[in-house]
Amino acid sequence: MKLAIMTKSTFFVEEDKILAALFDVGLDNLHLYKPETSPIYSERLLSLLPDKAYEKIFVHGHYYLKDEYRLAGIHLDNAAEPVPEGYKGKVGRTCRDLTQLKELKKQSAYIFLGNVFNSQSEPLEPSTFTMNELEDAADKGLIDKRVYALGGMNVDNIQVARDLGFGGVVIRGDLWNKFNIHNQMDYKELITYFEKLRKLIY
């Protein structure tokens, strides 16, 4: 299984230091997800990260950053969004409809399927599927190593995702909840938690 980490949707002061520390302890799949923000802030964040990290980062939106920083690829959050004209490189997509999975897999390097469980970072985003629907999709081969479980993923349900045949999990809220951006400076707990996640995945 693979472990993908998605950034918080907002920027915060210690973010570059935390991300650099995560890369140091083995993070190899980061999703830069900053919807409705100016690209200049994403550029600044990227410029503060070590160059060796760029090949492990997928960008959501502001797709020109992929070439500017030689990132791993781009990620389309809307399944219907077309690939930018002239783009060459890896493309991932988020899908929230099991019936679209087969077709989208033909056009994508990997798929994030959401929301598998109730989102921890977006309280208004409940689970999209029943367990029966997921098991049925797994039986039909729709869920495979190129499909990652998104939404509500944490240490308690990684095994469920593995049993369903997901090739990876996407962690956001479960990791970032370990650090309070408003009054915390020490992020050791977050790094330790990431290492725990890695051990469960690999």
C-alpha positions in Angstrom: 0.0 0.0 0.0 1.0 3.6 -0.6 0.6 6.5 1.8 -0.4 9.9 0.4 -0.4 13.0 2.6 -2.6 16.0 1.7 -1.7 19.4 3.0 -4.1 21.5 5.1 -6.2 23.7 2.8 -4.8 26.8 4.4 -1.2 28.0 4.8 0.4 28.4 8.3 3.8 29.5 9.7 5.5 26.2 10.5 4.2 24.4 7.4 7.5 24.4 5.4 9.5 23.1 8.4 6.9 20.3 9.1 6.8 19.2 5.5 10.6 19.2 5.2 10.7 17.1 8.4 8.1 14.7 7.0 10.2 14.2 3.8 13.2 13.5 6.0 11.5 10.6 7.7 10.2 9.0 4.5 7.2 11.0 3.1 7.2 10.2 -0.7 3.8 11.3 -1.8 2.6 14.8 -0.9 -0.5 16.5 -2.3 -0.3 20.3 -2.3 -4.0 21.1 -1.8 -4.7 24.9 -1.3 -8.0 25.6 -3.0 -9.1 29.2 -3.5 -5.6 30.6 -2.6 -3.3 32.8 -4.6 -0.6 30.7 -6.4 2.1 33.1 -5.0 1.7 31.4 -1.6 2.1 27.9 -3.1 5.3 29.2 -4.9 6.7 30.5 -1.6 6.0 27.3 0.2 7.6 25.2 -2.6 10.7 27.5 -2.6 11.2 26.8 1.1 11.2 23.0 0.6 14.4 21.0 -0.4 14.7 20.5 -4.1 14.8 16.7 -3.7 11.2 16.9 -2.4 9.7 18.2 -5.6 9.6 14.9 -7.4 7.3 13.6 -4.6 4.7 16.4 -4.8 1.5 16.5 -6.8 -0.2 19.9 -7.2 -4.0 20.5 -7.0 -4.7 23.6 -9.0 -2.1 26.2 -10.2 -0.9 23.5 -12.6 1.9 25.6 -14.0 3.8 24.9 -10.8 4.3 21.3 -12.0 6.7 22.4 -14.7 8.2 25.3 -12.8 9.3 23.1 -9.9 9.5 19.8 -11.8 6.8 18.3 -9.5 5.6 14.7 -9.8 2.3 15.6 -11.5 -1.0 17.3 -11.2 -4.3 16.2 -9.5 -7.8 17.1 -10.8 -10.2 17.4 -7.9 -13.3 17.2 -10.2 -13.6 14.0 -12.2 -15.2 16.0 -15.1 -12.3 18.5 -15.3 -10.3 18.1 -18.5 -6.5 17.8 -18.5 -5.0 21.2 -19.2 -4.3 21.7 -22.9 -0.8 20.7 -23.8 -0.1 19.1 -20.5 2.3 16.1 -20.5 2.9 14.1 -17.3 1.2 12.2 -14.6 -2.4 13.0 -13.8 -4.4 11.9 -10.8 -8.1 12.5 -10.2 -10.6 12.5 -7.3 -13.8 10.4 -8.0 -16.9 10.2 -5.9 -18.9 7.8 -8.1 -18.1 4.1 -8.3 -19.7 3.9 -11.8 -17.0 6.3 -13.1 -14.1 4.4 -11.7 -13.5 2.1 -14.6 -13.4 4.9 -17.2 -11.4 7.3 -15.1 -8.7 4.7 -14.4 -8.0 4.6 -18.2 -7.2 8.3 -18.2 -5.3 8.6 -14.9 -2.2 7.4 -13.2 -4.2 6.8 -10.0 -7.6 7.7 -8.5 -8.6 9.1 -5.1 -12.0 7.6 -4.2 -13.9 9.7 -1.7 -15.4 9.8 0.7 -14.8 6.3 1.9 -15.4 7.3 5.6 -16.7 10.5 7.2 -14.2 13.3 6.6 -12.2 14.4 9.6 -11.1 17.7 8.0 -14.4 18.6 6.4 -17.2 17.9 8.9 -19.9 18.5 6.3 -18.5 15.7 4.1 -20.0 12.4 5.2 -19.1 9.0 3.8 -20.3 8.6 0.2 -20.6 4.8 0.1 -22.0 2.0 2.3 -19.6 -0.9 3.1 -21.7 -3.2 0.9 -21.2 -0.9 -2.1 -17.4 -0.8 -1.4 -17.2 -4.6 -1.1 -19.2 -5.0 -4.3 -16.9 -2.6 -6.1 -13.9 -4.6 -4.8 -15.4 -7.9 -6.0 -15.9 -6.4 -9.4 -12.2 -5.3 -9.5 -13.0 -1.6 -9.6 -11.0 -1.0 -6.4 -7.4 -2.0 -7.1 -3.8 -0.8 -6.5 -4.3 2.4 -8.5 -7.2 3.5 -6.3 -6.6 5.3 -3.0 -9.1 5.6 -0.2 -9.8 9.2 0.6 -12.0 10.6 3.4 -11.9 9.9 7.1 -8.8 7.7 6.8 -6.9 7.1 10.1 -4.9 4.4 12.0 -8.2 2.6 12.9 -9.5 2.0 9.4 -6.3 1.5 7.3 -6.8 -2.3 7.6 -10.3 -2.0 6.3 -9.0 -0.1 3.2 -6.3 -2.8 2.8 -8.9 -5.6 3.0 -11.0 -3.9 0.3 -8.0 -3.9 -2.0 -7.2 -0.2 -2.1 -3.7 0.5 -3.3 -3.2 3.4 -0.9 -4.8 5.7 1.5 -4.9 9.5 1.6 -4.4 11.1 5.1 -5.2 14.7 5.8 -7.2 15.6 9.0 -6.0 12.6 11.0 -2.4 13.9 10.7 -2.9 17.7 10.9 -5.2 17.3 13.9 -2.0 16.4 15.8 -0.7 20.0 15.5 -2.5 23.2 16.5 -1.4 25.9 14.1 -2.6 28.7 16.4 -0.6 28.0 19.5 1.8 25.2 18.9 5.5 25.3 17.8 6.6 21.8 18.6 5.5 19.3 15.9 7.2 16.2 17.2 3.9 14.6 17.9 2.8 15.0 14.3 6.1 13.5 13.0 5.9 10.6 15.4 2.3 10.0 14.3 3.3 10.0 10.6 6.0 7.4 11.4 3.2 5.3 13.0 1.1 5.6 9.9 4.0 4.6 7.7 4.6 1.4 9.7 0.9 0.5 9.3 1.0 1.0 5.6 4.3 -0.5 4.5 
